[in-house]
Amino acid sequence: MTTKKTTRITVSFSENEYSALEAIARQQDASMSWVVRRAVSEYFEHHTEPKQEEMLLKSDKLKKAQ
């Protein structure tokens, strides 16, 4: 099994956003972290130019090789 190296960040949400994330996590039977990671992944899928996406993939491959 391969594991991806991750980097931790801190993010602040309004009370309404936090409550919405909690509700989604409960509905999905998932952690709030999973919901946020999924949202970021979906954002990248819909809002990155093909060149940016290619750069992200290359960066990920370089990190794996190290």
N, C-alpha and C positions, 0 to 999 in steps of 0.2 A: 504494500500500500504506500503510495506517495502522498506526502503532505506538503501543502504549499506554505511557504514562509509568509507570515502576515505581519502587518504593522498596525499597531494600536493608535487610535486617535480619540480625542474627546470632542463631542459635538453637543451643543446646547439646543434645546427645542422649547418652543412656547408650551404652555400648559395644554392647549388644545392639540397641538401636534403630538405631544407625548401621550395624551389620552387616546388619540387616534392610533398611534403605534401600538399601544397596549392592547387595544381592541382587535387590531389586525392580528397581532401575535397570538392572542387567545383563539381567534377564529381559525387560524392556521395551525394551532397547537405547536407553535414555534417560539423561539426566543426573539426578543426585540432586536437583538444584534443580527439575527438571520434576516428579519424583515428589512432592516436598514441596508444590509449587504445586498439583498435582492433588489431593493429599490435603486441602489447605486448601479448595479449591473444593468438593470433595465434602462436606466438613464443613459449609460454609455452606449447601449445598443441603438438607442433612438436619436442620440444627439452628438455623436462623434462622426467626424469626416472619415472616409476610408483610410486616409493617410494616418490620422491620429490613432485609429483602431490598430492599424498595422504596427505603429510605433509602440503601442501598449503591449501587443503580442511579442514583438521583438525584445522589449525590455523584460518581459516575464521570462522569455526563453534564456536571456543572458543571466538573469538571476538564478535560474535553475542550474545553469552550467557551472556556476561558481561554487 
